[in-house]
């Protein structure tokens, strides 16, 4: 059983690894595409170093290397899809090379796929000192996607399209990531190592042979060597703070700490090839602003789905009450985003909430759907939408034995659940459909869940289940999204999930055992036991 902690997922990893095996070619095409400056004209991935010598800062004996070696896509976009049909089934990964309107898709052998994280042990990092002694020799996944993209072709994609990460959580069903034509992504998101006073080192990054073969990297572009110059940041007064270097990449975290006020949703998808495929950006807004008459069409509706609870633990809260902590997620399977807007009711701390309906990036109507209230409490102080979900602890007969104190939400996309569903958003952050929790003086706000994304909340303290009157035994955590049916969606058949828990112990020292769910053990995250 893990200790209770705020859920934080590494949504960016660095690495892909492959083991040689037969490839399955699902489509074969011949591309005839003109070369741009510095390219091959055939559609190629290359390992590219930004400089021969890189300055690396060290804090108290630990050096942090910022990304300086890139995986660049020339003359084509490289799109990766990773998904599985069931949680206990292996992840299947495909690579599609996109040249204009032509697409070539190959399927990676199962042995080389590292779940949703990319390719297994695809990148090897070796660091040596002046005497040639190896001080770091590390294999890591290679993620063909990244948070800091660089443009490498003048006629390439004008901006990023794919997500900034590879990966997800235990219940992620599908991820889509890649490298746009004429752009590059870092080979790693963070790299640190211990130093022993060295000031000059040599670092070599190499894509493993089976990975490079699968990706089609030219022989001369499979490795990059750089000189590292170590600078003592402490000597320059840089050791104040928590010691996390600039090379560290942040993580997306669940609600329970500070809410992500700046999260956004994406409805349109920018052209992958620049301008040649003609898709471009779709306009936002401009649709019908009035209240819809009759039931909205399914093409403009979300599909709200409940995910089984995870990161379950017992604790005694600040008041001495035994609690059952858990994290819960509700997500939108599409095809349309779920948009709820609040409009202030006079000067009262209440907003009238409306569900807005979108089709192909345009608003096509709206319906009154409830209210929003201002939650004036520590770590909140923002507006919450009421009755979005309900959390209950039930017995074998579905009788409620305890309820969560969580009754309202500020909806924000925190977790990718399935980015392969129709209408899925790839990069929250590229449209005006912002998700914001609002300030006390707000007249209006918009909360949203784009297609493919979910919102995770950690339930602890008074929001967790009170176990005071709960006897030892087997129960289920029941999570219901849209419990009162106030929100319009395509179906309500998938709105409820259950997770079995076994409660034991005695007052002040309650325990919980959580059996795996469909073969997935969610209580061993971070390799804790």
Secondary structure, DSSP 8 states (H G I E B T S, - for coil): -------EE--------------EES----------TT--SS-EEEEEES-SEEEEEEETTEEEE---EEEEEESSEEEEEEE-SSTTS--EEEEEEEETTEEEEEE--GGGB-TTSSEEEEEEEEEE-TT--EEEEEEEEE-S--SS-EE--TTS-SS--S-S-S---TT--EEEEEE-TTEEEES-S-EEEE-SS--EEEEEEEE-HHHHHHHT--GGGSEEEEEEEEEETGGGT---SS---TT----EE-BTSS--TT-B---S---TTSSTTS------S-S--S---SS--GGG-B-EEEEEEEEEEEEE-TTS-EEEEEEEEEEE--SS-EEEEEEE-TTSSEEEEEEEEEETTEEEEEEEEEEEEEE-STT--EEEEESSEEEEEE-TT--EEEE-S--EE-----EESBTTSTT--S-TTSSS-B-----TT-SEEEEEE-TTEEEEEEE-GGGSEE-TT--SEEEEEEEEESTT--S-BS-STT-EEEEEEEEEEETTEEEEE---BTTB-GGGGGG--
